[in-house]
Amino acid sequence: MESVRDLIIETYKRTNRFGDDLGMQLSIVQPGEIEYKLAVSDKHMATPVAAHGGVIATLMDGTLGVAALSLVVEQGKVVSTIELKLNFLSPARLGDTLIATGKVVQAGSRIIYAEGEIRNQKNELVAKGSGTFNAYPAEKAGIL
């Protein structure tokens, strides 16, 4: 029998078509800490030399959100973004592999705060971010 955690994570992976379309690849390091990878391709570009900021923002939001989700999923909860802050520090370029890491810093019963960063394959810092998330019962999201 599938656990609540497995059910919610699998449902997230199946229904997060936006992240899938971007090519985001998820790895859960441990509850509250995750990694996403993204290979920058033509479809991500805003200019001939830089990826669109929306791609970076999406990658950060997904990274921080899934870090929060991975912490509360055992309780049958999912999360939604309340606030997202992002600092763009250097461009992501065509052919880069972006590695986004996110970690929960503080978690209450409903409000979760996480921080993360995105680096390229050369370990150059592309962006830093933070986010606040609301944890709520998965039934409200139509998952259970």
Secondary structure, 3 states (H helix, E strand, C coil): CCCHHHHHHHHHHHHCHHHHHHCCEEEEEECCEEEEEEECCHHHECCCCCECHHHHHHHHHHHHHHHHHHHHHHHCEEEEEEEEEEEECCCCCCCCEEEEEEEEEEECCCEEEEEEEEECCCCCEEEEEEEEEEEEEHHHHCCC
